Amino acid sequence: MIREIRNVRFLKRLGINGIVLYPFILYASKTPGERLRRHEMVHVAQIRRKGVIGFYLLYLFEYLLLRRRGLSHDAAYRGISFEKEAYELEAGPKNLIG
């Protein structure tokens, strides 16, 4: 069972809106938007597909590889395959059609 925890202060200080630390989803806001919630739930589905260790190892590997190639933190983050999928699907069902 996934547990959502809201108003996590250290995330605010780090400039992070949400993060999955399976089986928890942590949000900086008291009231995270539906788009952010869907984004984080995509990560939950990815973790269930790849396994907890597999997901986090692949995520870190991709990030470090992209950074080594010279990408900025933001560009490397956006270039991670798991993030690409989450951003693509966060808009909901409309985004899946056509």
C-alpha positions as CSV (number, residue, x, y, z in Angstrom):
1,M,0.0,0.0,0.0
2,I,1.3,3.4,-1.0
3,R,1.2,6.1,1.7
4,E,1.2,9.8,0.6
5,I,2.8,12.3,3.0
6,R,2.2,16.0,2.5
7,N,3.8,19.2,3.6
8,V,7.3,17.7,3.9
9,R,9.4,20.7,4.8
10,F,12.8,19.4,3.8
11,L,11.5,18.9,0.2
12,K,10.5,22.6,0.1
13,R,14.1,23.6,1.2
14,L,15.5,21.4,-1.6
15,G,13.1,22.7,-4.2
16,I,11.5,19.3,-4.8
17,N,7.7,19.2,-5.3
18,G,7.4,15.4,-4.9
19,I,9.4,12.2,-4.6
20,V,8.7,8.5,-4.3
21,L,10.7,6.8,-1.6
22,Y,8.8,3.5,-2.0
23,P,6.3,2.8,-0.5
24,F,5.9,6.5,0.4
25,I,5.2,9.5,-1.8
26,L,6.4,12.7,-0.2
27,Y,5.0,16.1,-1.3
28,A,6.3,19.5,-0.4
29,S,2.8,20.9,-0.6
30,K,-0.1,20.4,1.8
31,T,-2.3,20.1,-1.3
32,P,-0.4,18.6,-4.3
33,G,-2.1,19.0,-7.6
34,E,-3.5,16.0,-9.5
35,R,-0.9,16.3,-12.2
36,L,2.0,15.9,-9.7
37,R,0.1,13.1,-8.0
38,R,-0.3,11.3,-11.3
39,H,3.4,11.9,-12.1
40,E,4.5,10.3,-8.8
41,M,2.1,7.4,-9.3
42,V,3.7,6.7,-12.7
43,H,7.0,6.2,-10.7
44,V,5.2,3.8,-8.4
45,A,4.1,1.8,-11.4
46,Q,7.7,1.9,-12.8
47,I,9.0,0.6,-9.4
48,R,6.5,-2.2,-9.4
49,R,7.6,-3.1,-13.0
50,K,11.4,-2.9,-12.4
51,G,11.5,-3.8,-8.7
52,V,12.6,-1.3,-6.0
53,I,16.3,-1.9,-6.3
54,G,16.2,-2.1,-10.1
55,F,14.3,1.1,-10.4
56,Y,16.5,3.2,-8.2
57,L,19.8,1.7,-9.6
58,L,18.7,2.3,-13.2
59,Y,17.4,5.8,-12.3
60,L,20.7,6.7,-10.7
61,F,22.8,5.1,-13.5
62,E,20.9,7.1,-16.2
63,Y,21.3,10.3,-14.3
64,L,25.0,9.9,-13.7
65,L,25.6,8.8,-17.3
66,L,23.8,12.0,-18.6
67,R,25.7,14.2,-16.2
68,R,29.0,12.6,-17.3
69,R,28.0,13.4,-20.9
70,G,28.0,17.1,-19.8
71,L,24.3,17.7,-19.2
72,S,23.2,20.1,-16.5
73,H,21.3,18.7,-13.5
74,D,18.0,19.8,-14.9
75,A,18.7,18.4,-18.4
76,A,20.0,15.1,-17.0
77,Y,16.9,14.8,-14.8
78,R,14.6,15.4,-17.7
79,G,16.6,12.9,-19.8
80,I,16.1,10.0,-17.5
81,S,13.8,7.5,-19.2
82,F,11.6,7.1,-16.1
83,E,11.1,10.9,-16.0
84,K,10.3,11.1,-19.7
85,E,7.5,8.5,-19.2
86,A,6.2,10.2,-16.1
87,Y,6.0,13.6,-17.7
88,E,4.4,12.1,-20.8
89,L,1.7,10.4,-18.7
90,E,1.1,12.9,-15.9
91,A,-1.5,14.8,-17.9
92,G,-3.8,11.8,-17.7
93,P,-5.9,9.9,-20.3
94,K,-6.1,12.7,-22.9
95,N,-2.3,12.6,-23.3
96,L,-2.5,8.8,-24.1
97,I,-4.8,9.3,-27.1
98,G,-3.3,10.3,-30.4
